[in-house]
Amino acid sequence: MSRRFGQTKLVQYLQGKPLLQHVLVAARAACRGKVTLVVGHDAAAVIAASGNLSNSCIVNHDYELGIGTSISAGVRACRDSADAILIVLADQPLVTEAHLSKLIDTWTGAAGEIVASSMGEVVGPPILFPTNAFDALCDLSGDTGAKSVLSSGEFAVTFVEFPPALKDVDTPEDLQDLNQD
C-alpha cells in the first residue's frame, strides 16, 4: 500500500517511465509471454501504469492483509500452467532480464529446488519456486511473504548472487536516489 512512500509508488516515474514498468520489461523478456501482474492497492492506477506489459492481471482484493495474499493469488492463477513460478517484486527496478534469465537457467527442473537471489548473506526476491512449493505459497497470508517456504528446510535452495536486488524503492528518497543515477 506504499505506506512509507506516502502515495502509490509503482506509478511514480523512474527514468522516464512508471516504476512498475522496469520490472515488467525485464520479466516479459525473460519469461516470454508468461507474465502475470498481481495488483491490489490503487489497482486501476497500477494497471494503467503497467503499459499492458503483462500477459494477465490478477486483482488481489485481500491486499491489505499483506504480501502473502498477493503471492497466493498469483500462484493460484498460474499453478496449473507452470512448472515453476518466478516471484519478482515491482519495487525492485534494478532487476534485469539477465538476472531473471539466470535464475531460470540455474534451475535444474527439480520440483524440490528453489533458486533465490542473494546479496551476500541476504536472500530474497526475485525467487523461482518449483511445483512442490505451490501449495505452501497458496497458503500464504500476512506480510511475511514467502520467507517461510524458503526457510522451511523442505527444499534445496540454490543461490544466484545479485546485489542490485537489495535496492528497492520504499520512500520518495529511494526513488530520487535512483533517478539521479
Sequence and secondary structure as in RCSB ss.txt:
>XXXX:A:sequence
MSRRFGQTKLVQYLQGKPLLQHVLVAARAACRGKVTLVVGHDAAAVIAASGNLSNSCIVNHDYELGIGTSISAGV
RACRDSADAILIVLADQPLVTEAHLSKLIDTWTGAAGEIVASSMGEVVGPPILFPTNAFDALCDLSGDTGAKSVL
SSGEFAVTFVEFPPALKDVDTPEDLQDLNQD
>XXXX:A:secstr
  TTTSS GGGSEETTEEHHHHHHHHHHHHHTS  EEEE TTHHHHHHHTTT SSEEEE TTGGG HHHHHHHHH
HHHGGG SEEEE  TT TT  HHHHHHHHHH  S TTEEEEEEETTEEEEEEEEEGGGHHHHHT  TT TTHHHH
TSSSSEEEEEE GGGG    SHHHHHHHHH 
